[in-house]
């Protein structure tokens, strides 16, 4: 493996950290800003549900938003972002929030239950802090295999925290996180609901092309690569199936290869080499002609089967279309517009 020079390591790190802000991301960040602004007026707080399949960019978007807020107010914790812990319970989640806010040192009081103690400790910390928004990531892990009273208890606890601390909460997770909205008292608070989707060629090829062009514009080369040719777009889509995470990992590797070779720009060969490293057993779309490139796009997002016998069979993975020539799919899309 070729190592990068210190200068190229710096350039590569900058590209790895690149965030191409799509319209839906701008909308979601504006939602976060609005919730934070509304917090200052007290009263009942609006809350938000953000869902998306694996690799759709949920966590990356949240992290970038938190970075943005930290830079604008470096000495304040305005957004408390946490994730559901590995052993998901409401208590362990509150403990995680207490750790993240940096105040898990309260003395236990006799005469109250553990969950009541934890909840009151968190509320006191939130009231004495400058936190304007709570974001809970991987929320699906808390509601999986939960129904009836167990689901109601989770909803009630989060509702109480938001009410008592007057802080809005954003729940972020896989598509089945929306089952929390089945609880009436919580559903009325989730006034903002957004979903991040995979790119598709059959519906919005322009969105995928804009995202790829956004990546190309931010690449650390003397000559910005032209990645919006039909061949490259189809090959990138075939490689990623429209999933942001896979696409970004592939492009990151290709950029690293090009920097290691001190290339003036990113070439199709760099993309082909990166694809071979990641998917060595698969047909390489970057080495095929346009008419030979076949791919799949999502037909149904993953979901949770609450009636499954065990947790291993409960998550039904994302379903994709059969392999089909992507150039044909793109032609059909443009004919309908």
C-alpha positions as CSV (number, residue, x, y, z in Angstrom):
1,X,0.0,0.0,0.0
2,X,1.4,3.4,-1.0
3,X,1.6,5.9,1.8
4,X,0.6,9.5,1.4
5,X,2.9,12.4,2.0
6,X,2.0,14.6,5.0
7,X,0.7,17.3,2.5
8,X,-1.5,14.7,0.7
9,X,-2.6,13.2,4.0
10,X,-3.9,16.7,4.9
11,X,-5.7,17.0,1.6
12,X,-7.2,13.6,1.9
13,X,-8.5,14.2,5.4
14,X,-10.1,17.4,4.2
15,X,-11.9,15.4,1.4
16,X,-12.9,12.6,3.8
17,X,-14.6,15.2,5.9
18,X,-16.4,16.8,3.0
19,X,-20.2,17.3,3.4
20,X,-22.2,17.8,0.2
21,X,-25.3,19.5,1.5
22,X,-28.3,18.3,-0.5
23,X,-31.7,20.1,-0.3
24,X,-33.1,17.6,2.1
25,X,-30.1,18.1,4.4
26,X,-30.6,21.8,4.3
27,X,-34.3,21.4,5.2
28,X,-33.4,19.1,8.1
29,X,-30.7,21.4,9.5
30,X,-33.2,24.3,9.2
31,X,-35.7,22.1,11.3
32,X,-33.0,21.7,13.9
33,X,-32.4,25.4,14.0
34,X,-36.1,26.2,14.3
35,X,-36.5,23.7,17.2
36,X,-33.6,25.3,19.0
37,X,-35.0,28.8,18.5
38,X,-38.4,27.8,19.7
39,X,-36.8,26.4,22.9
40,X,-36.1,29.9,24.2
41,X,-39.8,30.6,24.4
42,X,-40.5,27.7,26.8
43,X,-43.8,25.8,26.9
44,X,-44.6,22.6,25.1
45,X,-41.8,21.8,22.7
46,X,-42.2,20.5,19.2
47,X,-40.2,17.3,18.6
48,X,-38.9,15.6,15.4
49,X,-38.5,12.2,13.9
50,X,-35.8,11.6,11.3
51,X,-35.6,8.2,9.7
52,X,-33.6,6.6,6.9
53,X,-32.3,3.2,5.9
54,X,-28.7,2.2,6.7
55,X,-26.1,4.2,4.9
56,X,-28.5,7.0,3.9
57,X,-26.5,9.6,5.8
58,X,-28.4,10.2,9.0
59,X,-25.5,10.0,11.4
60,X,-23.2,12.0,9.1
61,X,-25.8,14.7,8.8
62,X,-26.3,14.9,12.6
63,X,-22.5,14.9,13.2
64,X,-22.0,17.7,10.7
65,X,-24.7,19.8,12.3
66,X,-23.2,19.4,15.7
67,X,-19.8,20.4,14.3
68,X,-21.3,23.5,12.8
69,X,-22.9,24.5,16.1
70,X,-19.7,23.8,18.0
71,X,-17.8,26.1,15.7
72,X,-20.3,28.9,16.1
73,X,-20.4,28.5,19.9
74,X,-17.2,26.7,20.9
75,X,-17.6,27.3,24.6
76,X,-21.2,26.2,24.9
77,X,-23.0,22.8,24.6
78,X,-26.1,23.9,22.7
79,X,-26.9,20.5,21.2
80,X,-26.8,17.3,23.2
81,X,-26.3,14.4,20.8
82,X,-26.2,10.8,21.9
83,X,-26.8,7.3,20.6
84,X,-28.8,4.5,22.1
85,X,-26.3,2.3,24.0
86,X,-25.5,-1.4,23.2
87,X,-27.8,-2.7,25.9
88,X,-30.8,-0.5,25.0
89,X,-33.1,0.4,27.9
90,X,-34.6,3.8,28.8
91,X,-32.4,3.8,31.9
92,X,-29.2,3.1,29.9
93,X,-30.2,5.8,27.4
94,X,-30.6,8.4,30.2
95,X,-27.3,7.4,31.7
96,X,-25.7,7.9,28.3
97,X,-27.3,11.4,28.1
98,X,-26.0,12.2,31.5
99,X,-22.5,11.1,30.5
100,X,-22.6,13.1,27.3
101,X,-23.7,16.2,29.2
102,X,-20.8,15.7,31.6
103,X,-22.8,15.6,34.8
104,X,-23.2,12.0,35.8
105,X,-22.0,12.5,39.4
106,X,-25.3,13.0,41.3
107,X,-25.8,11.2,44.6
108,X,-28.5,8.6,44.7
109,X,-31.5,9.5,46.9
110,X,-33.2,6.8,48.9
111,X,-37.0,6.5,48.6
112,X,-37.2,6.9,44.8
113,X,-36.9,4.4,42.0
114,X,-33.8,4.1,39.9
115,X,-35.5,5.3,36.8
116,X,-37.1,8.3,38.6
117,X,-33.7,9.2,40.1
118,X,-32.0,9.1,36.7
119,X,-34.8,11.1,35.0
120,X,-34.8,13.8,37.7
121,X,-31.0,14.0,37.5
122,X,-31.1,14.5,33.7
123,X,-33.8,17.2,34.0
124,X,-31.8,19.1,36.6
125,X,-28.7,19.0,34.4
126,X,-30.7,20.1,31.4
127,X,-32.3,23.0,33.2
128,X,-28.9,24.2,34.5
129,X,-27.2,23.8,31.1
130,X,-27.5,25.8,27.9
131,X,-28.7,22.7,25.9
132,X,-31.3,23.8,23.3
133,X,-31.8,20.5,21.5
134,X,-31.4,16.8,22.3
135,X,-30.7,14.4,19.4
136,X,-31.0,10.6,20.1
137,X,-29.5,8.5,17.4
138,X,-30.1,4.8,16.6
139,X,-33.5,5.2,18.3
140,X,-34.8,2.0,16.6
141,X,-32.7,-0.1,19.0
142,X,-34.8,1.2,21.9
143,X,-38.2,0.4,20.4
144,X,-37.3,-3.0,18.7
145,X,-39.5,-5.8,20.1
146,X,-41.5,-3.2,22.1
147,X,-45.2,-2.9,21.9
148,X,-48.1,-2.0,24.2
149,X,-47.2,-0.9,27.6
150,X,-43.4,-1.1,27.0
151,X,-43.7,1.3,24.1
152,X,-46.0,3.6,26.0
153,X,-43.4,3.7,28.9
154,X,-40.7,4.8,26.5
155,X,-42.9,7.5,25.0
156,X,-44.0,8.7,28.4
157,X,-40.4,9.0,29.7
158,X,-39.2,11.0,26.7
159,X,-42.3,13.2,26.8
160,X,-41.8,13.9,30.5
161,X,-38.1,14.8,29.9
162,X,-39.0,17.2,27.1
163,X,-41.8,18.8,29.1
164,X,-40.0,19.2,32.4
165,X,-36.7,20.5,30.8
166,X,-38.5,22.4,28.0
167,X,-36.0,21.0,25.5
168,X,-37.1,19.6,22.1
169,X,-36.0,16.1,21.2
170,X,-35.1,14.7,17.8
171,X,-35.4,10.9,17.4
172,X,-33.1,9.5,14.7
173,X,-33.2,6.0,13.4
174,X,-34.1,3.3,10.9
175,X,-37.5,3.4,9.2
176,X,-39.2,1.4,11.9
177,X,-38.3,4.0,14.5
178,X,-41.6,5.6,13.4
179,X,-43.5,3.0,15.5
180,X,-43.1,5.5,18.4
181,X,-45.6,7.7,16.6
182,X,-48.2,5.0,17.2
183,X,-48.4,6.2,20.8
184,X,-51.0,9.0,20.6
185,X,-49.5,11.3,23.3
186,X,-46.1,11.2,21.6
187,X,-47.4,11.3,18.0
188,X,-48.9,14.8,18.7
189,X,-45.4,16.0,19.6
190,X,-43.7,14.7,16.5
191,X,-44.9,17.5,14.3
192,X,-41.8,17.3,12.1
193,X,-41.1,14.1,10.3
194,X,-38.4,13.7,7.7
195,X,-36.9,10.8,5.9
196,X,-33.6,10.4,4.1
197,X,-33.8,8.1,1.0
198,X,-31.3,6.4,-1.3
199,X,-30.7,7.9,-4.6
200,X,-32.6,6.5,-7.5
201,X,-32.1,6.7,-11.3
202,X,-35.8,5.9,-12.1
203,X,-37.2,8.8,-10.2
204,X,-34.6,11.5,-9.5
205,X,-31.3,10.9,-11.5
206,X,-30.5,14.6,-11.3
207,X,-30.2,14.4,-7.5
208,X,-27.5,11.7,-7.8
209,X,-25.7,13.6,-10.5
210,X,-25.7,16.8,-8.4
211,X,-24.3,14.9,-5.4
212,X,-21.5,13.4,-7.5
213,X,-20.6,16.8,-9.0
214,X,-20.5,18.2,-5.5
215,X,-18.0,15.6,-4.5
216,X,-15.9,16.3,-7.7
217,X,-15.8,20.1,-7.0
218,X,-14.4,19.4,-3.5
219,X,-11.6,17.0,-4.6
220,X,-8.1,18.1,-3.8
221,X,-6.7,18.1,-7.4
222,X,-5.2,20.7,-9.7
223,X,-7.8,19.7,-12.3
224,X,-11.3,19.0,-11.0
225,X,-12.3,15.6,-12.4
226,X,-15.3,15.4,-14.7
227,X,-17.4,12.7,-13.0
228,X,-20.8,13.6,-14.5
229,X,-20.2,11.8,-17.8
230,X,-22.9,9.2,-18.5
231,X,-20.4,6.3,-18.2
232,X,-19.1,7.5,-14.8
233,X,-22.5,8.3,-13.4
234,X,-23.9,4.8,-14.3
235,X,-20.8,3.1,-13.0
236,X,-20.9,5.0,-9.7
237,X,-24.6,4.2,-9.3
238,X,-24.0,0.5,-10.1
239,X,-21.2,0.4,-7.5
240,X,-23.3,2.1,-4.8
241,X,-26.9,1.2,-5.5
242,X,-27.6,4.8,-4.6
243,X,-26.4,4.5,-1.1
244,X,-24.4,7.5,0.1
245,X,-22.2,5.6,2.5
246,X,-21.0,3.1,-0.1
247,X,-20.5,5.8,-2.7
248,X,-18.4,8.0,-0.4
249,X,-16.2,5.0,0.7
250,X,-15.6,4.2,-2.9
251,X,-14.8,7.7,-3.9
252,X,-12.6,8.2,-0.8
253,X,-10.5,5.2,-1.8
254,X,-10.2,6.4,-5.4
255,X,-9.0,9.9,-4.2
256,X,-6.5,8.3,-1.9
257,X,-5.1,6.2,-4.8
258,X,-4.8,9.3,-7.1
259,X,-3.1,11.3,-4.4
260,X,-0.6,8.5,-3.7
261,X,0.3,8.6,-7.4
262,X,0.5,12.4,-7.4
263,X,-2.0,12.4,-10.2
264,X,-3.2,15.9,-11.3
265,X,-6.9,14.6,-11.3
266,X,-9.0,11.6,-10.6
267,X,-9.4,9.2,-13.5
268,X,-11.7,6.3,-14.3
269,X,-8.8,3.9,-13.6
270,X,-8.5,5.2,-10.1
271,X,-12.2,4.5,-9.6
272,X,-11.8,1.0,-11.2
273,X,-8.9,0.2,-8.9
274,X,-10.8,1.4,-5.8
275,X,-13.8,-0.7,-6.8
276,X,-11.6,-3.8,-7.3
277,X,-10.2,-3.3,-3.8
278,X,-13.7,-3.2,-2.3
279,X,-15.5,-5.7,-4.5
280,X,-12.9,-7.9,-6.0
281,X,-15.3,-10.7,-6.9
282,X,-17.8,-8.5,-8.7
283,X,-17.8,-7.4,-12.3
284,X,-16.2,-3.9,-12.4
285,X,-18.6,-1.4,-13.8
286,X,-15.8,1.1,-14.5
287,X,-14.3,-1.3,-17.0
288,X,-17.5,-2.0,-18.9
289,X,-19.1,-0.1,-21.8
290,X,-22.2,2.0,-21.0
291,X,-24.6,-0.6,-22.4
292,X,-22.9,-3.3,-20.3
293,X,-23.3,-1.6,-17.0
294,X,-26.0,-3.2,-14.9
295,X,-27.2,-2.2,-11.5
296,X,-30.0,-2.2,-8.9
297,X,-31.9,0.4,-7.1
298,X,-33.9,0.2,-3.9
299,X,-37.5,-1.1,-4.3
300,X,-38.4,-1.4,-0.6
301,X,-36.6,0.0,2.5
302,X,-35.7,-2.3,5.4
303,X,-38.4,-2.9,8.0
304,X,-38.9,-4.6,11.4
305,X,-41.1,-7.7,11.6
306,X,-42.5,-7.5,15.2
307,X,-44.0,-11.0,14.7
308,X,-40.6,-12.7,14.2
309,X,-39.7,-15.5,16.5
310,X,-36.4,-14.0,17.4
311,X,-34.4,-10.7,17.0
312,X,-32.1,-12.2,14.3
313,X,-35.0,-12.7,11.9
314,X,-36.8,-9.5,12.8
315,X,-35.0,-7.1,10.6
316,X,-36.0,-7.5,7.0
317,X,-33.2,-6.0,4.9
318,X,-33.5,-3.5,2.1
319,X,-34.9,-5.0,-1.1
320,X,-33.5,-4.1,-4.5
321,X,-34.8,-4.4,-8.0
322,X,-33.4,-7.2,-10.3
323,X,-30.2,-6.3,-12.2
324,X,-31.0,-4.3,-15.2
325,X,-29.1,-2.2,-17.8
326,X,-28.8,1.3,-16.2
327,X,-28.5,3.1,-19.5
328,X,-32.0,1.7,-20.4
329,X,-33.4,2.8,-17.0
330,X,-31.9,6.3,-17.5
331,X,-33.4,6.6,-21.0
332,X,-36.9,5.6,-19.7
333,X,-36.6,8.1,-16.9
334,X,-35.9,11.0,-19.3
335,X,-38.7,10.0,-21.7
336,X,-41.2,10.4,-18.9
337,X,-40.1,13.9,-18.0
